[in-house]
Amino acid sequence: MDNKKVVKNYFKENHDDIRNEIIELVTRFVKEKTVNVPTDQLPKHPDMKLRGEEFKVADILKGKLNEYGIPYKEYARIPERPNIIASMGNKNTGKSLLMPAHMDVVPAGDGWDTDPYEVSLKDEKLYGRGTSDNKGQLASILVAGKILKKLGLDSQINGELQIAGLSDEEAGDPDGVDYGIEYLIEENFIDPTYAVIPDIGEYMKTIDVAEKGRVSIEITSIGKQAHGSTPNRGVNAIYMMSSLIEEIRKMKLEYKEHPMLGHPTMNLGMINGGAATNIVPGKCTIGIDCRIVPGMSEEQLIKQLKECTEKIENGKFEIKVIDSSRPHGIDPDNAVVEAIKRNATEILGFEPEPMGMGGGTYAKGLCLNGTIAVGWGIGNDETFHVANEYIEIEQLMSFAQITCLLALDLLK
């Protein structure tokens, strides 16, 4: 019998058992408070010693992989923040498919109807922090691996299927040290041919093939502090900055419209200046977030902003790049997109559409490193990072089944 038919029949005949196992895994994963925040916010989480603490979920993942007989490797800058990568199939072909999900979550926040770290089942949905971002997906991928192993289809995979639980997706730290995907890429621990990143939601209806880059910029105007009663003795940095803001508002970004991402955006999202109303401010700082499309660069953007500062008479400014990532876009007519479309149409009854995103996922770093990586997955992205986050159980089931089918399709 065709291997894909074997998988489909198994899911039909064992629906309840698969459902129960996925629910059990999601429940165990969510119970672990793997909250990832910048270090300066850790005091708000006194039960945590450091950011993320993804080892709590990784220990469950490793236990299950051992139970299923699936070999894995652990990669970690520090033991408390590991990345677990299980491997199945024939590694000698040179082809590989990475199916990763991150183990960290954002803080629960306020407004929950239930305990965010105790999964609640209602109307065939699982409620809890991380159910849809991204612990539910991790459970589905893990169960898919178990089923391929149980059916003996791991020996039929003509390539390497990598099932991964990764750290450090939800928050960065000012030190810039990455413990997750960027660490794995930098150290050459992973270099997959294909990757599917299940972290965009959209109920599996869209496939992320392009993502804007992000340049976070801080501009400071340098004036001269003086007593508020004698403003003539100082140079007001806020006035100076207000003149610059007007120039920035008139600035036309230089770009070529991208077929998937459209045009870039710029947002002035922060302003801070002055110590008191009776002091002439000596400094004023603004923070700008710019989402750039392919063809644009950080250097080009800084050049345009410097041109704006030069238009301010007697202006003195410092421009600093706080964070930067490049945009990326891949041909939507690639093997991964076609495999997703084919299998989703059969299992879900609709064909997902390629699209571009203003935000970013694991796909970016992988694509920029030469992998054909797309974002595609389950869940309603409107529930990500909010109270009463949930995932539909049937979506978890469908994603597990399609994970099996993608491995058989792409690694043959």
Buried (B, 14 or more C-beta within 10 A) or exposed (E): EEBBEBBBEBBEEEEEEBBEBBBEBBBBBBBBBBBBBEEEBBEEBEEBEEBBBBBBBBEBBBEBBEEBEBEBEBBBBEEBBBBBBBBBBBEEBEBBBBBBBBBBBBBBEEEBEEBBBEBBBEEEBBBBBBBBBBBBBBBBBBBBBBBBBEBEBBEBBBBBBBBBBBBBBBBBBEEEEBBBBBBBBEEEEBEBBBBBBBBBBBBBBBBBBBBBBBBBBBBBBBBBBBEEEEEEEBBBBBBBBBBBBEBBEEBEBEBEEBEBBBEBEBEBEEEEBBEEEEBBBBBBBBBBBBBBBBBBBBEBBBEEBEEBBEEBEEBBBEBEEEEBBBBBBBEBEBEBBEBBBBBBEEBBEEEBEBBBBEBBBBBBBBBBBEBBBBBBBBBBBEBBBEBBBBBBBEBBBBBBBBBBBBBBBBBE
